[in-house]
Structure formats: structure tokens, C-alpha cells
Amino acid sequence: MPNREGKLRPGMYVYAKLTAALPESWIVPTPAVARQGDVTYCFLEDNGKWARTVVQTGHNDGNRVEVLKRHAPGSTIQWQDWSGNEKIAAKVAGLTDGQMISPSFTESAISK
């Protein structure tokens, strides 16, 4: 950073605000994703049950998480794009793979 006037000195602190335009992407509420080791996942509706689904995530602002790709159903290696029609559990806490969907867990549509 140019310092022609010598106002910045070693050891000084600077506060800055950076603004960036991010490309349009699919997002979910932060509680809708969880991390276990190196794996990030959410729960998708599958025939009336919750299916634990591995996802790739991007930007996280603390309230929303960008979801980039997800594993294809039944695959542990094939990545798939989001269609936007998926039903995602609004929070992963307390859910298990194959659990029947009940009214106590709110569904949230994935959004842009």
C-alpha cells in the first residue's frame, strides 16, 4: 500500500471494509449444514425421510451458507448441481439418516 505521506507506521492497526460482488448461487441457513471431520453435510427429503447428503460449501456469512454441489443419491464420489427444488431440513441438529420427516423439523427450500 502506498504510504507517500508517512502516516502509516509499523505496528499500526487498520480497519477496512471490503465489498465484493459474489456470483449468484444457492444458499441455505447456516444451521442446515453440519461438519463432521472433513465432511460437510445437510439433510435432504427423500421419499418422506431425511437423507444425509454430503455437500460442497462456499461462502458463509454466519447466517447463510453457499452450497455449491452435492453428492448424487446413492453415490459417494459423483457430484451433482442443485436444481433448487430440493427440500432441505432447516437444521441438522437431532436428525439421523433415514429418519421420517415430522412437523417438528421445519423444511426450508434452497434459495438463491
N, CA, C and O atoms as a Tinker XYZ file with bonds, in Angstrom:
   448  protein
     1  N      0.848000   -1.170000    0.000000    73     2
     2  CA     0.000000    0.000000    0.000000    64     1     3
     3  C      0.896000    1.235000    0.000000    63     2     4     5
     4  O      1.800000    1.339000    0.829000    81     3
     5  N      0.662000    2.151000   -0.898000    73     3     6
     6  CA     1.468000    3.382000   -0.924000    64     5     7
     7  C      1.332000    4.167000    0.384000    63     6     8     9
     8  O      0.245000    4.255000    0.955000    81     7
     9  N      2.438000    4.731000    0.846000    73     7    10
    10  CA     2.458000    5.492000    2.094000    64     9    11
    11  C      3.308000    6.750000    1.894000    63    10    12    13
    12  O      4.237000    7.006000    2.660000    81    11
    13  N      2.988000    7.523000    0.872000    73    11    14
    14  CA     3.792000    8.692000    0.483000    64    13    15
    15  C      3.930000    9.727000    1.593000    63    14    16    17
    16  O      4.974000   10.365000    1.732000    81    15
    17  N      2.869000    9.889000    2.381000    73    15    18
    18  CA     2.892000   10.908000    3.432000    64    17    19
    19  C      3.454000   10.380000    4.739000    63    18    20    21
    20  O      3.607000   11.144000    5.692000    81    19
    21  N      3.764000    9.095000    4.808000    73    19    22
    22  CA     4.358000    8.511000    6.003000    64    21    23
    23  C      3.411000    8.396000    7.184000    63    22    24    25
    24  O      3.863000    8.315000    8.326000    81    23
    25  N      2.106000    8.388000    6.937000    73    23    26
    26  CA     1.133000    8.311000    8.031000    64    25    27
    27  C      1.004000    6.891000    8.602000    63    26    28    29
    28  O      0.643000    6.711000    9.765000    81    27
    29  N      1.299000    5.909000    7.781000    73    27    30
    30  CA     1.230000    4.524000    8.259000    64    29    31
    31  C      2.603000    4.120000    8.787000    63    30    32    33
    32  O      3.611000    4.276000    8.099000    81    31
    33  N      2.634000    3.603000   10.005000    73    31    34
    34  CA     3.888000    3.213000   10.639000    64    33    35
    35  C      3.815000    1.733000   11.016000    63    34    36    37
    36  O      2.726000    1.195000   11.216000    81    35
    37  N      4.976000    1.075000   11.115000    73    35    38
    38  CA     4.989000   -0.342000   11.513000    64    37    39
    39  C      4.287000   -0.541000   12.858000    63    38    40    41
    40  O      4.499000    0.222000   13.800000    81    39
    41  N      3.449000   -1.579000   12.933000    73    39    42
    42  CA     2.739000   -1.899000   14.168000    64    41    43
    43  C      1.374000   -1.256000   14.296000    63    42    44    45
    44  O      0.619000   -1.584000   15.212000    81    43
    45  N      1.043000   -0.346000   13.394000    73    43    46
    46  CA    -0.279000    0.296000   13.443000    64    45    47
    47  C     -1.355000   -0.689000   12.980000    63    46    48    49
    48  O     -1.085000   -1.594000   12.190000    81    47
    49  N     -2.553000   -0.502000   13.475000    73    47    50
    50  CA    -3.694000   -1.319000   13.065000    64    49    51
    51  C     -4.590000   -0.505000   12.147000    63    50    52    53
    52  O     -4.749000    0.703000   12.321000    81    51
    53  N     -5.160000   -1.172000   11.186000    73    51    54
    54  CA    -6.048000   -0.521000   10.238000    64    53    55
    55  C     -7.338000   -1.315000   10.160000    63    54    56    57
    56  O     -7.306000   -2.544000   10.106000    81    55
    57  N     -8.459000   -0.638000   10.153000    73    55    58
    58  CA    -9.748000   -1.277000    9.948000    64    57    59
    59  C    -10.189000   -0.985000    8.526000    63    58    60    61
    60  O    -10.153000    0.157000    8.066000    81    59
    61  N    -10.604000   -2.032000    7.844000    73    59    62
    62  CA   -11.015000   -1.864000    6.454000    64    61    63
    63  C    -12.294000   -2.648000    6.220000    63    62    64    65
    64  O    -12.545000   -3.662000    6.871000    81    63
    65  N    -13.084000   -2.177000    5.299000    73    63    66
    66  CA   -14.302000   -2.868000    4.901000    64    65    67
    67  C    -14.178000   -3.165000    3.415000    63    66    68    69
    68  O    -14.038000   -2.256000    2.596000    81    67
    69  N    -14.232000   -4.439000    3.082000    73    67    70
    70  CA   -14.127000   -4.848000    1.694000    64    69    71
    71  C    -15.502000   -5.259000    1.193000    63    70    72    73
    72  O    -16.220000   -5.996000    1.868000    81    71
    73  N    -15.858000   -4.793000    0.039000    73    71    74
    74  CA   -17.131000   -5.141000   -0.572000    64    73    75
    75  C    -16.840000   -5.856000   -1.877000    63    74    76    77
    76  O    -16.053000   -5.387000   -2.700000    81    75
    77  N    -17.489000   -7.003000   -2.054000    73    75    78
    78  CA   -17.271000   -7.771000   -3.279000    64    77    79
    79  C    -18.608000   -8.268000   -3.801000    63    78    80    81
    80  O    -19.493000   -8.639000   -3.030000    81    79
    81  N    -18.738000   -8.271000   -5.083000    73    79    82
    82  CA   -19.936000   -8.832000   -5.705000    64    81    83
    83  C    -19.690000  -10.314000   -5.918000    63    82    84    85
    84  O    -18.765000  -10.703000   -6.632000    81    83
    85  N    -20.520000  -11.140000   -5.297000    73    83    86
    86  CA   -20.387000  -12.586000   -5.440000    64    85    87
    87  C    -21.322000  -13.072000   -6.538000    63    86    88    89
    88  O    -22.398000  -12.504000   -6.726000    81    87
    89  N    -20.933000  -14.104000   -7.259000    73    87    90
    90  CA   -21.827000  -14.636000   -8.285000    64    89    91
    91  C    -23.077000  -15.237000   -7.646000    63    90    92    93
    92  O    -23.042000  -15.677000   -6.497000    81    91
    93  N    -24.164000  -15.252000   -8.385000    73    91    94
    94  CA   -25.403000  -15.829000   -7.888000    64    93    95
    95  C    -25.186000  -17.310000   -7.582000    63    94    96    97
    96  O    -24.565000  -18.029000   -8.365000    81    95
    97  N    -25.700000  -17.756000   -6.442000    73    95    98
    98  CA   -25.508000  -19.151000   -6.045000    64    97    99
    99  C    -26.649000  -19.583000   -5.131000    63    98   100   101
   100  O    -27.452000  -18.765000   -4.683000    81    99
   101  N    -26.702000  -20.871000   -4.868000    73    99   102
   102  CA   -27.712000  -21.425000   -3.970000    64   101   103
   103  C    -27.225000  -21.305000   -2.537000    63   102   104   105
   104  O    -26.056000  -21.559000   -2.249000    81   103
   105  N    -28.127000  -20.914000   -1.635000    73   103   106
   106  CA   -27.769000  -20.760000   -0.228000    64   105   107
   107  C    -28.785000  -21.477000    0.659000    63   106   108   109
   108  O    -29.933000  -21.692000    0.270000    81   107
   109  N    -28.336000  -21.841000    1.857000    73   107   110
   110  CA   -29.198000  -22.442000    2.877000    64   109   111
   111  C    -28.872000  -21.769000    4.206000    63   110   112   113
   112  O    -27.797000  -21.188000    4.351000    81   111
   113  N    -29.784000  -21.838000    5.182000    73   111   114
   114  CA   -29.474000  -21.288000    6.508000    64   113   115
   115  C    -28.284000  -22.039000    7.125000    63   114   116   117
   116  O    -28.132000  -23.241000    6.910000    81   115
   117  N    -27.457000  -21.343000    7.878000    73   115   118
   118  CA   -26.281000  -21.961000    8.492000    64   117   119
   119  C    -26.613000  -23.204000    9.314000    63   118   120   121
   120  O    -25.872000  -24.183000    9.223000    81   119
   121  N    -27.689000  -23.226000   10.115000    73   119   122
   122  CA   -27.991000  -24.444000   10.875000    64   121   123
   123  C    -28.393000  -25.640000   10.006000    63   122   124   125
   124  O    -28.535000  -26.752000   10.516000    81   123
   125  N    -28.577000  -25.422000    8.700000    73   123   126
   126  CA   -28.970000  -26.514000    7.802000    64   125   127
   127  C    -27.785000  -27.381000    7.380000    63   126   128   129
   128  O    -27.974000  -28.428000    6.762000    81   127
   129  N    -26.567000  -26.954000    7.709000    73   127   130
   130  CA   -25.387000  -27.746000    7.371000    64   129   131
   131  C    -24.577000  -28.029000    8.630000    63   130   132   133
   132  O    -24.597000  -27.257000    9.589000    81   131
   133  N    -23.869000  -29.144000    8.604000    73   131   134
   134  CA   -23.012000  -29.523000    9.726000    64   133   135
   135  C    -21.717000  -30.087000    9.166000    63   134   136   137
   136  O    -21.634000  -30.476000    8.001000    81   135
   137  N    -20.726000  -30.118000   10.014000    73   135   138
   138  CA   -19.420000  -30.639000    9.613000    64   137   139
   139  C    -19.022000  -31.729000   10.590000    63   138   140   141
   140  O    -19.127000  -31.565000   11.806000    81   139
   141  N    -18.563000  -32.845000   10.039000    73   139   142
   142  CA   -18.064000  -33.949000   10.855000    64   141   143
   143  C    -16.731000  -34.368000   10.251000    63   142   144   145
   144  O    -16.697000  -34.983000    9.185000    81   143
   145  N    -15.637000  -34.039000   10.922000    73   143   146
   146  CA   -14.313000  -34.282000   10.348000    64   145   147
   147  C    -14.126000  -33.399000    9.117000    63   146   148   149
   148  O    -14.269000  -32.179000    9.188000    81   147
   149  N    -13.808000  -34.026000    7.996000    73   147   150
   150  CA   -13.605000  -33.289000    6.736000    64   149   151
   151  C    -14.853000  -33.255000    5.881000    63   150   152   153
   152  O    -14.809000  -32.777000    4.747000    81   151
   153  N    -15.968000  -33.753000    6.399000    73   151   154
   154  CA   -17.196000  -33.883000    5.610000    64   153   155
   155  C    -18.236000  -32.858000    6.059000    63   154   156   157
   156  O    -18.524000  -32.727000    7.249000    81   155
   157  N    -18.792000  -32.137000    5.090000    73   155   158
   158  CA   -19.887000  -31.206000    5.349000    64   157   159
   159  C    -21.142000  -31.810000    4.742000    63   158   160   161
   160  O    -21.110000  -32.314000    3.619000    81   159
   161  N    -22.251000  -31.761000    5.479000    73   159   162
   162  CA   -23.470000  -32.404000    5.006000    64   161   163
   163  C    -24.717000  -31.630000    5.419000    63   162   164   165
   164  O    -24.677000  -30.762000    6.291000    81   163
   165  N    -25.818000  -31.969000    4.770000    73   163   166
   166  CA   -27.136000  -31.472000    5.123000    64   165   167
   167  C    -28.096000  -32.660000    5.019000    63   166   168   169
   168  O    -27.680000  -33.770000    4.688000    81   167
   169  N    -29.367000  -32.426000    5.300000    73   167   170
   170  CA   -30.365000  -33.487000    5.164000    64   169   171
   171  C    -31.380000  -33.072000    4.107000    63   170   172   173
   172  O    -32.025000  -32.029000    4.219000    81   171
   173  N    -31.511000  -33.909000    3.078000    73   171   174
   174  CA   -32.469000  -33.689000    2.001000    64   173   175
   175  C    -33.642000  -34.639000    2.162000    63   174   176   177
   176  O    -33.485000  -35.765000    2.635000    81   175
   177  N    -34.820000  -34.173000    1.765000    73   175   178
   178  CA   -36.018000  -35.021000    1.785000    64   177   179
   179  C    -35.895000  -36.057000    0.676000    63   178   180   181
   180  O    -35.576000  -35.735000   -0.469000    81   179
   181  N    -36.159000  -37.316000    1.045000    73   179   182
   182  CA   -36.113000  -38.415000    0.076000    64   181   183
   183  C    -37.210000  -39.413000    0.421000    63   182   184   185
   184  O    -37.054000  -40.224000    1.333000    81   183
   185  N    -38.327000  -39.352000   -0.314000    73   183   186
   186  CA   -39.459000  -40.271000   -0.104000    64   185   187
   187  C    -39.968000  -40.261000    1.335000    63   186   188   189
   188  O    -40.196000  -41.318000    1.924000    81   187
   189  N    -40.144000  -39.076000    1.894000    73   187   190
   190  CA   -40.701000  -38.948000    3.239000    64   189   191
   191  C    -39.705000  -39.140000    4.361000    63   190   192   193
   192  O    -40.088000  -39.144000    5.531000    81   191
   193  N    -38.436000  -39.300000    4.030000    73   191   194
   194  CA   -37.396000  -39.478000    5.042000    64   193   195
   195  C    -36.272000  -38.486000    4.782000    63   194   196   197
   196  O    -36.117000  -37.972000    3.674000    81   195
   197  N    -35.494000  -38.231000    5.827000    73   195   198
   198  CA   -34.329000  -37.372000    5.684000    64   197   199
   199  C    -33.140000  -38.210000    5.252000    63   198   200   201
   200  O    -32.861000  -39.253000    5.842000    81   199
   201  N    -32.437000  -37.754000    4.220000    73   199   202
   202  CA   -31.241000  -38.437000    3.730000    64   201   203
   203  C    -30.032000  -37.535000    3.953000    63   202   204   205
   204  O    -29.977000  -36.415000    3.446000    81   203
   205  N    -29.062000  -38.039000    4.721000    73   203   206
   206  CA   -27.829000  -37.287000    4.970000    64   205   207
   207  C    -27.086000  -37.192000    3.641000    63   206   208   209
   208  O    -26.800000  -38.208000    3.008000    81   207
   209  N    -26.774000  -35.963000    3.222000    73   207   210
   210  CA   -26.186000  -35.728000    1.913000    64   209   211
   211  C    -24.935000  -34.871000    2.048000    63   210   212   213
   212  O    -24.983000  -33.782000    2.621000    81   211
   213  N    -23.826000  -35.357000    1.526000    73   211   214
   214  CA   -22.564000  -34.632000    1.566000    64   213   215
   215  C    -22.636000  -33.474000    0.569000    63   214   216   217
   216  O    -23.090000  -33.639000   -0.563000    81   215
   217  N    -22.183000  -32.306000    1.010000    73   215   218
   218  CA   -22.232000  -31.107000    0.171000    64   217   219
   219  C    -20.880000  -30.408000    0.123000    63   218   220   221
   220  O    -20.059000  -30.541000    1.030000    81   219
   221  N    -20.670000  -29.665000   -0.951000    73   219   222
   222  CA   -19.532000  -28.746000   -1.053000    64   221   223
   223  C    -20.071000  -27.365000   -0.735000    63   222   224   225
   224  O    -21.085000  -26.948000   -1.294000    81   223
   225  N    -19.401000  -26.656000    0.155000    73   223   226
   226  CA   -19.869000  -25.323000    0.534000    64   225   227
   227  C    -18.883000  -24.258000    0.090000    63   226   228   229
   228  O    -17.712000  -24.531000   -0.173000    81   227
   229  N    -19.389000  -23.044000    0.017000    73   227   230
   230  CA   -18.562000  -21.899000   -0.345000    64   229   231
   231  C    -18.607000  -20.869000    0.756000    63   230   232   233
   232  O    -18.302000  -21.165000    1.911000    81   231
   233  N    -18.988000  -19.660000    0.398000    73   231   234
   234  CA   -19.026000  -18.522000    1.322000    64   233   235
   235  C    -20.024000  -18.768000    2.458000    63   234   236   237
   236  O    -21.107000  -19.309000    2.236000    81   235
   237  N    -19.648000  -18.367000    3.669000    73   235   238
   238  CA   -20.509000  -18.479000    4.846000    64   237   239
   239  C    -20.452000  -17.140000    5.570000    63   238   240   241
   240  O    -19.390000  -16.726000    6.035000    81   239
   241  N    -21.606000  -16.456000    5.667000    73   239   242
   242  CA   -21.613000  -15.160000    6.341000    64   241   243
   243  C    -22.101000  -15.247000    7.781000    63   242   244   245
   244  O    -22.347000  -14.223000    8.418000    81   243
   245  N    -22.241000  -16.471000    8.297000    73   243   246
   246  CA   -22.717000  -16.665000    9.665000    64   245   247
   247  C    -24.210000  -16.921000    9.738000    63   246   248   249
   248  O    -24.684000  -17.537000   10.692000    81   247
   249  N    -24.955000  -16.459000    8.751000    73   247   250
   250  CA   -26.401000  -16.684000    8.696000    64   249   251
   251  C    -26.796000  -17.618000    7.560000    63   250   252   253
   252  O    -27.750000  -18.389000    7.665000    81   251
   253  N    -26.041000  -17.529000    6.479000    73   251   254
   254  CA   -26.328000  -18.332000    5.289000    64   253   255
   255  C    -25.038000  -18.964000    4.780000    63   254   256   257
   256  O    -23.950000  -18.408000    4.925000    81   255
   257  N    -25.191000  -20.145000    4.180000    73   255   258
   258  CA   -24.051000  -20.861000    3.617000    64   257   259
   259  C    -24.315000  -21.123000    2.147000    63   258   260   261
   260  O    -25.389000  -21.594000    1.773000    81   259
   261  N    -23.340000  -20.819000    1.323000    73   259   262
   262  CA   -23.433000  -21.114000   -0.099000    64   261   263
   263  C    -23.186000  -22.613000   -0.288000    63   262   264   265
   264  O    -22.188000  -23.144000    0.198000    81   263
   265  N    -24.096000  -23.292000   -0.994000    73   263   266
   266  CA   -23.918000  -24.709000   -1.296000    64   265   267
   267  C    -23.629000  -24.834000   -2.788000    63   266   268   269
   268  O    -24.434000  -24.421000   -3.623000    81   267
   269  N    -22.482000  -25.403000   -3.111000    73   267   270
   270  CA   -22.016000  -25.444000   -4.487000    64   269   271
   271  C    -22.449000  -26.714000   -5.216000    63   270   272   273
   272  O    -23.002000  -26.651000   -6.314000    81   271
   273  N    -22.199000  -27.849000   -4.606000    73   271   274
   274  CA   -22.520000  -29.153000   -5.193000    64   273   275
   275  C    -22.978000  -30.084000   -4.084000    63   274   276   277
   276  O    -22.786000  -29.808000   -2.900000    81   275
   277  N    -23.587000  -31.193000   -4.490000    73   275   278
   278  CA   -23.983000  -32.221000   -3.522000    64   277   279
   279  C    -23.709000  -33.571000   -4.137000    63   278   280   281
   280  O    -23.618000  -33.710000   -5.357000    81   279
   281  N    -23.580000  -34.567000   -3.275000    73   279   282
   282  CA   -23.406000  -35.913000   -3.792000    64   281   283
   283  C    -24.700000  -36.365000   -4.451000    63   282   284   285
   284  O    -25.794000  -36.071000   -3.968000    81   283
   285  N    -24.565000  -37.074000   -5.544000    73   283   286
   286  CA   -25.721000  -37.662000   -6.205000    64   285   287
   287  C    -26.292000  -38.735000   -5.285000    63   286   288   289
   288  O    -25.537000  -39.358000   -4.539000    81   287
   289  N    -27.611000  -38.971000   -5.315000    73   287   290
   290  CA   -28.204000  -40.000000   -4.457000    64   289   291
   291  C    -27.523000  -41.361000   -4.654000    63   290   292   293
   292  O    -27.357000  -41.835000   -5.777000    81   291
   293  N    -27.143000  -41.962000   -3.546000    73   291   294
   294  CA   -26.515000  -43.284000   -3.586000    64   293   295
   295  C    -25.054000  -43.283000   -4.000000    63   294   296   297
   296  O    -24.446000  -44.351000   -4.083000    81   295
   297  N    -24.471000  -42.122000   -4.262000    73   295   298
   298  CA   -23.080000  -42.046000   -4.695000    64   297   299
   299  C    -22.228000  -41.399000   -3.615000    63   298   300   301
   300  O    -22.673000  -40.494000   -2.909000    81   299
   301  N    -21.002000  -41.874000   -3.500000    73   299   302
   302  CA   -20.072000  -41.244000   -2.567000    64   301   303
   303  C    -18.969000  -40.504000   -3.307000    63   302   304   305
   304  O    -18.083000  -39.927000   -2.677000    81   303
   305  N    -19.012000  -40.513000   -4.637000    73   303   306
   306  CA   -17.958000  -39.840000   -5.396000    64   305   307
   307  C    -18.492000  -38.887000   -6.467000    63   306   308   309
   308  O    -17.776000  -37.973000   -6.877000    81   307
   309  N    -19.716000  -39.075000   -6.925000    73   307   310
   310  CA   -20.251000  -38.257000   -8.019000    64   309   311
   311  C    -20.934000  -37.009000   -7.468000    63   310   312   313
   312  O    -21.842000  -37.098000   -6.643000    81   311
   313  N    -20.479000  -35.833000   -7.940000    73   311   314
   314  CA   -21.056000  -34.564000   -7.515000    64   313   315
   315  C    -22.147000  -34.142000   -8.478000    63   314   316   317
   316  O    -22.093000  -34.444000   -9.670000    81   315
   317  N    -23.140000  -33.440000   -7.950000    73   315   318
   318  CA   -24.307000  -33.040000   -8.725000    64   317   319
   319  C    -24.627000  -31.577000   -8.428000    63   318   320   321
   320  O    -24.425000  -31.100000   -7.311000    81   319
   321  N    -25.129000  -30.873000   -9.440000    73   319   322
   322  CA   -25.577000  -29.494000   -9.239000    64   321   323
   323  C    -26.924000  -29.487000   -8.530000    63   322   324   325
   324  O    -27.667000  -30.468000   -8.573000    81   323
   325  N    -27.225000  -28.378000   -7.883000    73   323   326
   326  CA   -28.514000  -28.184000   -7.231000    64   325   327
   327  C    -29.539000  -27.756000   -8.286000    63   326   328   329
   328  O    -29.212000  -27.014000   -9.212000    81   327
   329  N    -30.759000  -28.222000   -8.139000    73   327   330
   330  CA   -31.818000  -27.802000   -9.062000    64   329   331
   331  C    -32.614000  -26.641000   -8.478000    63   330   332   333
   332  O    -33.212000  -25.859000   -9.217000    81   331
   333  N    -32.622000  -26.530000   -7.157000    73   331   334
   334  CA   -33.428000  -25.514000   -6.492000    64   333   335
   335  C    -34.759000  -26.066000   -6.021000    63   334   336   337
   336  O    -35.501000  -25.374000   -5.324000    81   335
   337  N    -35.076000  -27.297000   -6.388000    73   335   338
   338  CA   -36.333000  -27.926000   -5.975000    64   337   339
   339  C    -36.157000  -28.834000   -4.773000    63   338   340   341
   340  O    -37.130000  -29.426000   -4.307000    81   339
   341  N    -34.950000  -28.960000   -4.262000    73   339   342
   342  CA   -34.679000  -29.832000   -3.136000    64   341   343
   343  C    -35.338000  -29.306000   -1.861000    63   342   344   345
   344  O    -35.429000  -28.096000   -1.655000    81   343
   345  N    -35.783000  -30.198000   -1.031000    73   343   346
   346  CA   -36.295000  -29.838000    0.298000    64   345   347
   347  C    -35.194000  -30.169000    1.290000    63   346   348   349
   348  O    -34.734000  -31.307000    1.377000    81   347
   349  N    -34.782000  -29.158000    2.032000    73   347   350
   350  CA   -33.659000  -29.293000    2.953000    64   349   351
   351  C    -34.132000  -29.011000    4.370000    63   350   352   353
   352  O    -34.889000  -28.069000    4.601000    81   351
   353  N    -33.684000  -29.830000    5.320000    73   351   354
   354  CA   -34.020000  -29.589000    6.723000    64   353   355
   355  C    -33.404000  -28.264000    7.148000    63   354   356   357
   356  O    -32.237000  -28.002000    6.858000    81   355
   357  N    -34.171000  -27.432000    7.828000    73   355   358
   358  CA   -33.703000  -26.117000    8.243000    64   357   359
   359  C    -32.602000  -26.201000    9.290000    63   358   360   361
   360  O    -31.837000  -25.254000    9.469000    81   359
   361  N    -32.521000  -27.343000    9.988000    73   359   362
   362  CA   -31.432000  -27.552000   10.948000    64   361   363
   363  C    -31.109000  -29.040000   10.997000    63   362   364   365
   364  O    -32.001000  -29.885000   10.903000    81   363
   365  N    -29.828000  -29.349000   11.144000    73   363   366
   366  CA   -29.402000  -30.741000   11.161000    64   365   367
   367  C    -29.395000  -31.324000   12.567000    63   366   368   369
   368  O    -29.403000  -32.544000   12.728000    81   367
   369  N    -29.380000  -30.475000   13.581000    73   367   370
   370  CA   -29.319000  -30.941000   14.966000    64   369   371
   371  C    -30.490000  -31.876000   15.266000    63   370   372   373
   372  O    -31.648000  -31.518000   15.049000    81   371
   373  N    -30.189000  -33.048000   15.756000    73   371   374
   374  CA   -31.216000  -34.008000   16.154000    64   373   375
   375  C    -31.698000  -34.913000   15.040000    63   374   376   377
   376  O    -32.533000  -35.783000   15.287000    81   375
   377  N    -31.205000  -34.742000   13.823000    73   375   378
   378  CA   -31.646000  -35.592000   12.714000    64   377   379
   379  C    -30.685000  -36.750000   12.496000    63   378   380   381
   380  O    -29.489000  -36.644000   12.766000    81   379
   381  N    -31.232000  -37.868000   11.998000    73   379   382
   382  CA   -30.416000  -39.013000   11.621000    64   381   383
   383  C    -30.805000  -39.458000   10.224000    63   382   384   385
   384  O    -31.928000  -39.230000    9.773000    81   383
   385  N    -29.876000  -40.085000    9.558000    73   383   386
   386  CA   -30.116000  -40.571000    8.209000    64   385   387
   387  C    -31.257000  -41.588000    8.213000    63   386   388   389
   388  O    -31.241000  -42.536000    8.999000    81   387
   389  N    -32.237000  -41.396000    7.347000    73   387   390
   390  CA   -33.375000  -42.306000    7.243000    64   389   391
   391  C    -34.528000  -41.989000    8.177000    63   390   392   393
   392  O    -35.544000  -42.684000    8.156000    81   391
   393  N    -34.394000  -40.959000    8.993000    73   391   394
   394  CA   -35.449000  -40.579000    9.931000    64   393   395
   395  C    -36.665000  -40.066000    9.174000    63   394   396   397
   396  O    -36.532000  -39.309000    8.212000    81   395
   397  N    -37.841000  -40.477000    9.606000    73   395   398
   398  CA   -39.080000  -39.996000    8.986000    64   397   399
   399  C    -39.210000  -38.497000    9.211000    63   398   400   401
   400  O    -38.848000  -37.989000   10.272000    81   399
   401  N    -39.723000  -37.800000    8.222000    73   399   402
   402  CA   -39.927000  -36.358000    8.329000    64   401   403
   403  C    -41.146000  -36.108000    9.207000    63   402   404   405
   404  O    -42.217000  -36.672000    8.978000    81   403
   405  N    -40.970000  -35.259000   10.211000    73   403   406
   406  CA   -42.080000  -34.930000   11.110000    64   405   407
   407  C    -42.235000  -33.419000   11.161000    63   406   408   409
   408  O    -41.309000  -32.688000   10.809000    81   407
   409  N    -43.404000  -32.942000   11.600000    73   407   410
   410  CA   -43.637000  -31.499000   11.666000    64   409   411
   411  C    -42.691000  -30.752000   12.597000    63   410   412   413
   412  O    -42.560000  -29.533000   12.487000    81   411
   413  N    -42.022000  -31.464000   13.520000    73   411   414
   414  CA   -41.139000  -30.780000   14.463000    64   413   415
   415  C    -39.886000  -30.244000   13.780000    63   414   416   417
   416  O    -39.215000  -29.373000   14.334000    81   415
   417  N    -39.556000  -30.739000   12.593000    73   415   418
   418  CA   -38.416000  -30.230000   11.846000    64   417   419
   419  C    -38.919000  -29.495000   10.626000    63   418   420   421
   420  O    -39.518000  -30.083000    9.726000    81   419
   421  N    -38.666000  -28.197000   10.611000    73   419   422
   422  CA   -39.123000  -27.349000    9.521000    64   421   423
   423  C    -38.304000  -27.613000    8.272000    63   422   424   425
   424  O    -37.084000  -27.766000    8.344000    81   423
   425  N    -38.957000  -27.664000    7.150000    73   423   426
   426  CA   -38.261000  -27.773000    5.880000    64   425   427
   427  C    -38.033000  -26.364000    5.346000    63   426   428   429
   428  O    -38.853000  -25.468000    5.548000    81   427
   429  N    -36.937000  -26.188000    4.680000    73   427   430
   430  CA   -36.699000  -24.894000    4.039000    64   429   431
   431  C    -36.254000  -25.167000    2.613000    63   430   432   433
   432  O    -35.408000  -26.029000    2.373000    81   431
   433  N    -36.814000  -24.443000    1.683000    73   431   434
   434  CA   -36.394000  -24.581000    0.298000    64   433   435
   435  C    -35.054000  -23.895000    0.123000    63   434   436   437
   436  O    -34.785000  -22.858000    0.728000    81   435
   437  N    -34.258000  -24.462000   -0.674000    73   435   438
   438  CA   -32.982000  -23.844000   -1.022000    64   437   439
   439  C    -33.286000  -22.570000   -1.784000    63   438   440   441
   440  O    -34.244000  -22.532000   -2.556000    81   439
   441  N    -32.503000  -21.539000   -1.590000    73   439   442
   442  CA   -32.809000  -20.276000   -2.248000    64   441   443
   443  C    -31.561000  -19.659000   -2.869000    63   442   444   445
   444  O    -30.433000  -20.019000   -2.534000    81   443
   445  N    -31.792000  -18.737000   -3.767000    73   443   446
   446  CA   -30.673000  -18.028000   -4.425000    64   445   447
   447  C    -30.483000  -16.706000   -3.722000    63   446   448
   448  O    -29.602000  -15.930000   -4.092000    81   447
